[in-house]
Amino acid sequence: KQEVTQIPAALSVPEGENLVLNCSFTDSAIYNLQWFRQDPGKGLTSLLLIQSSQREQTSGRLNASLDKSSGRSTLYIAASQPGDSATYLCAGSYGGSQGNLIFGKGTKLSVKP
Amino acid sequence: NAGVTQTPKFRVLKTGQSMTLLCAQDMNHEYMYWYRQDPGMGLRLIHYSVGEGTTAKGEVPDGYNVSRLKKQNFLLGLESAAPSQTSVYFCASRSTVRTEAFFGQGTRLTVV
């Protein structure tokens, strides 16, 4: 069964710290992995998409990596800010007729001023 | 560019009532999805569509029906609402399974 896991469920860091969020997946036949941000009561905002052929993607202070062989992806946030506080979700995309996104349950990040 | 738009944003239903949630996308995407998000359960796929005129069941389809008569719209129906359907519903779309998925802002549904 295809599963995506995110540990820890919650993380609190002081402002300015660099941090890493983890995502692991059971099926290495992944097409791509997408990281999302969700603010309380809001929808999902796409942050980064990494294709299976790629190792890294960068956008501003965010850097996402993908290692298919180990079944892991990480989201690195540099110089964290209170505005980065949100829940971060990762989702793996697989083939088949439905092309579904398999979601982890998220990591709730709190950046303290 | 509106992206993915969900209507309504909030709704309270009484048990047994029916309603339809509308998802509209303006990106000419083939794939559209309906998810529900519940505390501790994450996002679960209800139904999906791989193109106009097609629909299929996801992980938790019971109690819901869908239609995709036009490529840009994906409707989710509740024929007889139950308290267990209290949830936040998200619609998503993407061009192919290898491309970025975009989500709507969600519909918060409460069934009393």
Interface residues (C-beta under 8 A of the other chain):
Chain A: Y31 N32 Q34 F36 G41 K42 G43 L44 T45 S46 L49 Q51 L89 A91 S93 Y94 G95 S97 Q98 G99 N100 L101 F103 G104 K105 G106
Chain B: Y31 Y33 G40 M41 G42 L43 L45 Y48 V50 A56 G58 F90 A92 R94 T96 V97 R98 T99 E100 A101 F102 F103 G104 Q105 G106 R108
